[in-house]
Amino acid sequence: MGQIVIKCPTTGKEVSTGMGADAASFASNTYSGNSVQCSACGQTHTWNKADARVKD
């Protein structure tokens, strides 16, 4: 299982969402309207599946 990550829009750094998934479950699930307290800049970012990827 990998970590679901997004790219911080402020710093451009990759940030963990705190969620995990394997490739198959990530592909079959809908992720929308999620938010994460960004470890890179301290802001809260709202993200959708299109903003995220699974990092092994």
PDB file of N, CA, C and O in Angstrom, chain B, residues numbered from 101:
ATOM      1  N   MET B 101       0.844  -1.173   0.000  1.00  0.00           N
ATOM      2  CA  MET B 101       0.000   0.000   0.000  1.00  0.00           C
ATOM      3  C   MET B 101       0.887   1.233   0.000  1.00  0.00           C
ATOM      4  O   MET B 101       1.896   1.286   0.704  1.00  0.00           O
ATOM      5  N   GLY B 102       0.505   2.220  -0.791  1.00  0.00           N
ATOM      6  CA  GLY B 102       1.250   3.453  -0.861  1.00  0.00           C
ATOM      7  C   GLY B 102       0.504   4.603  -0.214  1.00  0.00           C
ATOM      8  O   GLY B 102      -0.651   4.468   0.189  1.00  0.00           O
ATOM      9  N   GLN B 103       1.170   5.717  -0.124  1.00  0.00           N
ATOM     10  CA  GLN B 103       0.589   6.931   0.428  1.00  0.00           C
ATOM     11  C   GLN B 103      -0.026   7.761  -0.702  1.00  0.00           C
ATOM     12  O   GLN B 103       0.549   7.873  -1.784  1.00  0.00           O
ATOM     13  N   ILE B 104      -1.189   8.336  -0.440  1.00  0.00           N
ATOM     14  CA  ILE B 104      -1.776   9.263  -1.394  1.00  0.00           C
ATOM     15  C   ILE B 104      -1.164  10.630  -1.124  1.00  0.00           C
ATOM     16  O   ILE B 104      -1.220  11.141  -0.006  1.00  0.00           O
ATOM     17  N   VAL B 105      -0.578  11.216  -2.170  1.00  0.00           N
ATOM     18  CA  VAL B 105       0.111  12.498  -2.035  1.00  0.00           C
ATOM     19  C   VAL B 105      -0.450  13.505  -3.026  1.00  0.00           C
ATOM     20  O   VAL B 105      -1.008  13.147  -4.064  1.00  0.00           O
ATOM     21  N   ILE B 106      -0.287  14.768  -2.677  1.00  0.00           N
ATOM     22  CA  ILE B 106      -0.634  15.876  -3.569  1.00  0.00           C
ATOM     23  C   ILE B 106       0.577  16.799  -3.651  1.00  0.00           C
ATOM     24  O   ILE B 106       1.529  16.666  -2.881  1.00  0.00           O
ATOM     25  N   LYS B 107       0.527  17.716  -4.576  1.00  0.00           N
ATOM     26  CA  LYS B 107       1.575  18.724  -4.709  1.00  0.00           C
ATOM     27  C   LYS B 107       1.076  20.016  -4.066  1.00  0.00           C
ATOM     28  O   LYS B 107       0.019  20.527  -4.435  1.00  0.00           O
ATOM     29  N   CYS B 108       1.829  20.540  -3.112  1.00  0.00           N
ATOM     30  CA  CYS B 108       1.454  21.790  -2.466  1.00  0.00           C
ATOM     31  C   CYS B 108       1.446  22.903  -3.516  1.00  0.00           C
ATOM     32  O   CYS B 108       2.453  23.117  -4.190  1.00  0.00           O
ATOM     33  N   PRO B 109       0.326  23.611  -3.663  1.00  0.00           N
ATOM     34  CA  PRO B 109       0.266  24.673  -4.667  1.00  0.00           C
ATOM     35  C   PRO B 109       1.131  25.888  -4.323  1.00  0.00           C
ATOM     36  O   PRO B 109       1.433  26.698  -5.199  1.00  0.00           O
ATOM     37  N   THR B 110       1.529  26.021  -3.070  1.00  0.00           N
ATOM     38  CA  THR B 110       2.348  27.155  -2.648  1.00  0.00           C
ATOM     39  C   THR B 110       3.829  26.886  -2.833  1.00  0.00           C
ATOM     40  O   THR B 110       4.556  27.724  -3.367  1.00  0.00           O
ATOM     41  N   THR B 111       4.282  25.705  -2.389  1.00  0.00           N
ATOM     42  CA  THR B 111       5.716  25.392  -2.418  1.00  0.00           C
ATOM     43  C   THR B 111       6.116  24.464  -3.548  1.00  0.00           C
ATOM     44  O   THR B 111       7.289  24.405  -3.916  1.00  0.00           O
ATOM     45  N   GLY B 112       5.147  23.734  -4.107  1.00  0.00           N
ATOM     46  CA  GLY B 112       5.448  22.752  -5.138  1.00  0.00           C
ATOM     47  C   GLY B 112       5.962  21.437  -4.583  1.00  0.00           C
ATOM     48  O   GLY B 112       6.274  20.523  -5.346  1.00  0.00           O
ATOM     49  N   LYS B 113       6.054  21.329  -3.260  1.00  0.00           N
ATOM     50  CA  LYS B 113       6.544  20.096  -2.642  1.00  0.00           C
ATOM     51  C   LYS B 113       5.433  19.057  -2.567  1.00  0.00           C
ATOM     52  O   LYS B 113       4.252  19.386  -2.460  1.00  0.00           O
ATOM     53  N   GLU B 114       5.848  17.793  -2.628  1.00  0.00           N
ATOM     54  CA  GLU B 114       4.903  16.696  -2.494  1.00  0.00           C
ATOM     55  C   GLU B 114       4.544  16.516  -1.026  1.00  0.00           C
ATOM     56  O   GLU B 114       5.424  16.499  -0.165  1.00  0.00           O
ATOM     57  N   VAL B 115       3.250  16.381  -0.740  1.00  0.00           N
ATOM     58  CA  VAL B 115       2.748  16.325   0.630  1.00  0.00           C
ATOM     59  C   VAL B 115       1.828  15.113   0.778  1.00  0.00           C
ATOM     60  O   VAL B 115       0.970  14.877  -0.073  1.00  0.00           O
ATOM     61  N   SER B 116       2.001  14.357   1.842  1.00  0.00           N
ATOM     62  CA  SER B 116       1.124  13.229   2.120  1.00  0.00           C
ATOM     63  C   SER B 116      -0.230  13.744   2.584  1.00  0.00           C
ATOM     64  O   SER B 116      -0.318  14.715   3.336  1.00  0.00           O
ATOM     65  N   THR B 117      -1.278  13.082   2.128  1.00  0.00           N
ATOM     66  CA  THR B 117      -2.632  13.422   2.565  1.00  0.00           C
ATOM     67  C   THR B 117      -2.997  12.706   3.858  1.00  0.00           C
ATOM     68  O   THR B 117      -4.031  12.989   4.463  1.00  0.00           O
ATOM     69  N   GLY B 118      -2.148  11.783   4.277  1.00  0.00           N
ATOM     70  CA  GLY B 118      -2.445  10.979   5.452  1.00  0.00           C
ATOM     71  C   GLY B 118      -3.304   9.771   5.130  1.00  0.00           C
ATOM     72  O   GLY B 118      -3.700   9.022   6.023  1.00  0.00           O
ATOM     73  N   MET B 119      -3.590   9.585   3.845  1.00  0.00           N
ATOM     74  CA  MET B 119      -4.399   8.455   3.395  1.00  0.00           C
ATOM     75  C   MET B 119      -3.514   7.489   2.627  1.00  0.00           C
ATOM     76  O   MET B 119      -2.532   7.895   2.006  1.00  0.00           O
ATOM     77  N   GLY B 120      -3.861   6.224   2.670  1.00  0.00           N
ATOM     78  CA  GLY B 120      -3.133   5.215   1.934  1.00  0.00           C
ATOM     79  C   GLY B 120      -4.044   4.448   1.004  1.00  0.00           C
ATOM     80  O   GLY B 120      -5.248   4.365   1.243  1.00  0.00           O
ATOM     81  N   ALA B 121      -3.485   3.884  -0.057  1.00  0.00           N
ATOM     82  CA  ALA B 121      -4.253   3.079  -1.010  1.00  0.00           C
ATOM     83  C   ALA B 121      -3.285   2.317  -1.900  1.00  0.00           C
ATOM     84  O   ALA B 121      -2.140   2.725  -2.093  1.00  0.00           O
ATOM     85  N   ASP B 122      -3.762   1.211  -2.432  1.00  0.00           N
ATOM     86  CA  ASP B 122      -2.992   0.561  -3.489  1.00  0.00           C
ATOM     87  C   ASP B 122      -3.517   1.099  -4.816  1.00  0.00           C
ATOM     88  O   ASP B 122      -4.538   1.786  -4.850  1.00  0.00           O
ATOM     89  N   ALA B 123      -2.825   0.788  -5.903  1.00  0.00           N
ATOM     90  CA  ALA B 123      -3.183   1.355  -7.205  1.00  0.00           C
ATOM     91  C   ALA B 123      -4.609   0.997  -7.621  1.00  0.00           C
ATOM     92  O   ALA B 123      -5.326   1.840  -8.160  1.00  0.00           O
ATOM     93  N   ALA B 124      -5.022  -0.247  -7.374  1.00  0.00           N
ATOM     94  CA  ALA B 124      -6.357  -0.686  -7.786  1.00  0.00           C
ATOM     95  C   ALA B 124      -7.455   0.034  -7.010  1.00  0.00           C
ATOM     96  O   ALA B 124      -8.442   0.475  -7.600  1.00  0.00           O
ATOM     97  N   SER B 125      -7.294   0.156  -5.704  1.00  0.00           N
ATOM     98  CA  SER B 125      -8.339   0.830  -4.925  1.00  0.00           C
ATOM     99  C   SER B 125      -8.357   2.329  -5.201  1.00  0.00           C
ATOM    100  O   SER B 125      -9.424   2.943  -5.190  1.00  0.00           O
ATOM    101  N   PHE B 126      -7.195   2.926  -5.447  1.00  0.00           N
ATOM    102  CA  PHE B 126      -7.155   4.342  -5.808  1.00  0.00           C
ATOM    103  C   PHE B 126      -7.908   4.568  -7.120  1.00  0.00           C
ATOM    104  O   PHE B 126      -8.674   5.523  -7.253  1.00  0.00           O
ATOM    105  N   ALA B 127      -7.681   3.683  -8.078  1.00  0.00           N
ATOM    106  CA  ALA B 127      -8.332   3.825  -9.386  1.00  0.00           C
ATOM    107  C   ALA B 127      -9.846   3.673  -9.300  1.00  0.00           C
ATOM    108  O   ALA B 127     -10.578   4.322 -10.048  1.00  0.00           O
ATOM    109  N   SER B 128     -10.317   2.824  -8.397  1.00  0.00           N
ATOM    110  CA  SER B 128     -11.749   2.553  -8.343  1.00  0.00           C
ATOM    111  C   SER B 128     -12.526   3.473  -7.398  1.00  0.00           C
ATOM    112  O   SER B 128     -13.757   3.481  -7.430  1.00  0.00           O
ATOM    113  N   ASN B 129     -11.853   4.222  -6.584  1.00  0.00           N
ATOM    114  CA  ASN B 129     -12.531   5.118  -5.637  1.00  0.00           C
ATOM    115  C   ASN B 129     -12.613   6.535  -6.166  1.00  0.00           C
ATOM    116  O   ASN B 129     -11.807   6.959  -6.995  1.00  0.00           O
ATOM    117  N   THR B 130     -13.609   7.263  -5.667  1.00  0.00           N
ATOM    118  CA  THR B 130     -13.761   8.673  -5.985  1.00  0.00           C
ATOM    119  C   THR B 130     -13.264   9.469  -4.786  1.00  0.00           C
ATOM    120  O   THR B 130     -13.729   9.275  -3.663  1.00  0.00           O
ATOM    121  N   TYR B 131     -12.346  10.339  -5.027  1.00  0.00           N
ATOM    122  CA  TYR B 131     -11.825  11.212  -3.973  1.00  0.00           C
ATOM    123  C   TYR B 131     -12.166  12.635  -4.378  1.00  0.00           C
ATOM    124  O   TYR B 131     -11.635  13.142  -5.366  1.00  0.00           O
ATOM    125  N   SER B 132     -13.049  13.285  -3.625  1.00  0.00           N
ATOM    126  CA  SER B 132     -13.388  14.669  -3.946  1.00  0.00           C
ATOM    127  C   SER B 132     -13.689  15.422  -2.664  1.00  0.00           C
ATOM    128  O   SER B 132     -14.225  14.862  -1.708  1.00  0.00           O
ATOM    129  N   GLY B 133     -13.343  16.679  -2.660  1.00  0.00           N
ATOM    130  CA  GLY B 133     -13.623  17.529  -1.515  1.00  0.00           C
ATOM    131  C   GLY B 133     -12.839  17.186  -0.264  1.00  0.00           C
ATOM    132  O   GLY B 133     -13.259  17.517   0.845  1.00  0.00           O
ATOM    133  N   ASN B 134     -11.712  16.530  -0.432  1.00  0.00           N
ATOM    134  CA  ASN B 134     -10.863  16.207   0.717  1.00  0.00           C
ATOM    135  C   ASN B 134      -9.985  17.398   1.053  1.00  0.00           C
ATOM    136  O   ASN B 134      -9.704  18.234   0.194  1.00  0.00           O
ATOM    137  N   SER B 135      -9.556  17.476   2.296  1.00  0.00           N
ATOM    138  CA  SER B 135      -8.638  18.551   2.666  1.00  0.00           C
ATOM    139  C   SER B 135      -7.524  17.980   3.534  1.00  0.00           C
ATOM    140  O   SER B 135      -7.677  16.949   4.189  1.00  0.00           O
ATOM    141  N   VAL B 136      -6.404  18.685   3.514  1.00  0.00           N
ATOM    142  CA  VAL B 136      -5.241  18.270   4.287  1.00  0.00           C
ATOM    143  C   VAL B 136      -4.536  19.516   4.822  1.00  0.00           C
ATOM    144  O   VAL B 136      -4.421  20.527   4.130  1.00  0.00           O
ATOM    145  N   GLN B 137      -4.073  19.423   6.053  1.00  0.00           N
ATOM    146  CA  GLN B 137      -3.228  20.473   6.626  1.00  0.00           C
ATOM    147  C   GLN B 137      -1.833  20.235   6.063  1.00  0.00           C
ATOM    148  O   GLN B 137      -1.208  19.221   6.373  1.00  0.00           O
ATOM    149  N   CYS B 138      -1.350  21.127   5.265  1.00  0.00           N
ATOM    150  CA  CYS B 138      -0.104  20.951   4.524  1.00  0.00           C
ATOM    151  C   CYS B 138       1.117  21.043   5.435  1.00  0.00           C
ATOM    152  O   CYS B 138       1.289  22.012   6.174  1.00  0.00           O
ATOM    153  N   SER B 139       1.952  20.024   5.366  1.00  0.00           N
ATOM    154  CA  SER B 139       3.181  20.009   6.157  1.00  0.00           C
ATOM    155  C   SER B 139       4.262  20.900   5.547  1.00  0.00           C
ATOM    156  O   SER B 139       5.250  21.217   6.209  1.00  0.00           O
ATOM    157  N   ALA B 140       4.081  21.304   4.292  1.00  0.00           N
ATOM    158  CA  ALA B 140       5.085  22.138   3.628  1.00  0.00           C
ATOM    159  C   ALA B 140       4.878  23.629   3.879  1.00  0.00           C
ATOM    160  O   ALA B 140       5.846  24.373   4.032  1.00  0.00           O
ATOM    161  N   CYS B 141       3.605  24.072   3.923  1.00  0.00           N
ATOM    162  CA  CYS B 141       3.360  25.511   4.056  1.00  0.00           C
ATOM    163  C   CYS B 141       2.434  25.870   5.225  1.00  0.00           C
ATOM    164  O   CYS B 141       2.312  27.043   5.578  1.00  0.00           O
ATOM    165  N   GLY B 142       1.784  24.869   5.823  1.00  0.00           N
ATOM    166  CA  GLY B 142       0.916  25.121   6.964  1.00  0.00           C
ATOM    167  C   GLY B 142      -0.520  25.474   6.623  1.00  0.00           C
ATOM    168  O   GLY B 142      -1.358  25.563   7.521  1.00  0.00           O
ATOM    169  N   GLN B 143      -0.825  25.675   5.353  1.00  0.00           N
ATOM    170  CA  GLN B 143      -2.183  26.004   4.939  1.00  0.00           C
ATOM    171  C   GLN B 143      -3.018  24.738   4.801  1.00  0.00           C
ATOM    172  O   GLN B 143      -2.475  23.633   4.772  1.00  0.00           O
ATOM    173  N   THR B 144      -4.313  24.892   4.716  1.00  0.00           N
ATOM    174  CA  THR B 144      -5.205  23.775   4.432  1.00  0.00           C
ATOM    175  C   THR B 144      -5.495  23.774   2.941  1.00  0.00           C
ATOM    176  O   THR B 144      -5.933  24.782   2.385  1.00  0.00           O
ATOM    177  N   HIS B 145      -5.250  22.641   2.296  1.00  0.00           N
ATOM    178  CA  HIS B 145      -5.508  22.507   0.866  1.00  0.00           C
ATOM    179  C   HIS B 145      -6.652  21.527   0.651  1.00  0.00           C
ATOM    180  O   HIS B 145      -6.685  20.462   1.267  1.00  0.00           O
ATOM    181  N   THR B 146      -7.584  21.884  -0.217  1.00  0.00           N
ATOM    182  CA  THR B 146      -8.640  20.985  -0.646  1.00  0.00           C
ATOM    183  C   THR B 146      -8.157  20.302  -1.914  1.00  0.00           C
ATOM    184  O   THR B 146      -7.610  20.942  -2.811  1.00  0.00           O
ATOM    185  N   TRP B 147      -8.370  18.975  -1.977  1.00  0.00           N
ATOM    186  CA  TRP B 147      -7.888  18.238  -3.137  1.00  0.00           C
ATOM    187  C   TRP B 147      -8.919  17.219  -3.609  1.00  0.00           C
ATOM    188  O   TRP B 147      -9.783  16.779  -2.850  1.00  0.00           O
ATOM    189  N   ASN B 148      -8.801  16.862  -4.880  1.00  0.00           N
ATOM    190  CA  ASN B 148      -9.622  15.848  -5.528  1.00  0.00           C
ATOM    191  C   ASN B 148      -8.699  14.786  -6.117  1.00  0.00           C
ATOM    192  O   ASN B 148      -7.478  14.943  -6.107  1.00  0.00           O
ATOM    193  N   LYS B 149      -9.272  13.732  -6.619  1.00  0.00           N
ATOM    194  CA  LYS B 149      -8.492  12.628  -7.185  1.00  0.00           C
ATOM    195  C   LYS B 149      -7.538  13.108  -8.283  1.00  0.00           C
ATOM    196  O   LYS B 149      -6.416  12.612  -8.385  1.00  0.00           O
ATOM    197  N   ALA B 150      -7.968  14.053  -9.090  1.00  0.00           N
ATOM    198  CA  ALA B 150      -7.133  14.560 -10.183  1.00  0.00           C
ATOM    199  C   ALA B 150      -5.869  15.244  -9.670  1.00  0.00           C
ATOM    200  O   ALA B 150      -4.883  15.353 -10.400  1.00  0.00           O
ATOM    201  N   ASP B 151      -5.890  15.702  -8.433  1.00  0.00           N
ATOM    202  CA  ASP B 151      -4.738  16.390  -7.834  1.00  0.00           C
ATOM    203  C   ASP B 151      -3.761  15.426  -7.189  1.00  0.00           C
ATOM    204  O   ASP B 151      -2.658  15.826  -6.817  1.00  0.00           O
ATOM    205  N   ALA B 152      -4.143  14.167  -7.051  1.00  0.00           N
ATOM    206  CA  ALA B 152      -3.397  13.221  -6.219  1.00  0.00           C
ATOM    207  C   ALA B 152      -2.815  12.065  -7.026  1.00  0.00           C
ATOM    208  O   ALA B 152      -3.175  11.820  -8.177  1.00  0.00           O
ATOM    209  N   ARG B 153      -1.887  11.363  -6.353  1.00  0.00           N
ATOM    210  CA  ARG B 153      -1.353  10.128  -6.915  1.00  0.00           C
ATOM    211  C   ARG B 153      -0.937   9.224  -5.747  1.00  0.00           C
ATOM    212  O   ARG B 153      -0.823   9.677  -4.608  1.00  0.00           O
ATOM    213  N   VAL B 154      -0.714   7.949  -6.047  1.00  0.00           N
ATOM    214  CA  VAL B 154      -0.244   7.012  -5.041  1.00  0.00           C
ATOM    215  C   VAL B 154       1.259   6.903  -5.162  1.00  0.00           C
ATOM    216  O   VAL B 154       1.786   6.605  -6.234  1.00  0.00           O
ATOM    217  N   LYS B 155       1.945   7.143  -4.064  1.00  0.00           N
ATOM    218  CA  LYS B 155       3.404   7.045  -4.023  1.00  0.00           C
ATOM    219  C   LYS B 155       3.773   5.794  -3.233  1.00  0.00           C
ATOM    220  O   LYS B 155       3.396   5.646  -2.070  1.00  0.00           O
ATOM    221  N   ASP B 156       4.508   4.907  -3.874  1.00  0.00           N
ATOM    222  CA  ASP B 156       4.931   3.666  -3.200  1.00  0.00           C
ATOM    223  C   ASP B 156       6.055   3.905  -2.235  1.00  0.00           C
ATOM    224  O   ASP B 156       6.525   2.968  -1.590  1.00  0.00           O
TER     225      ASP B 156
END
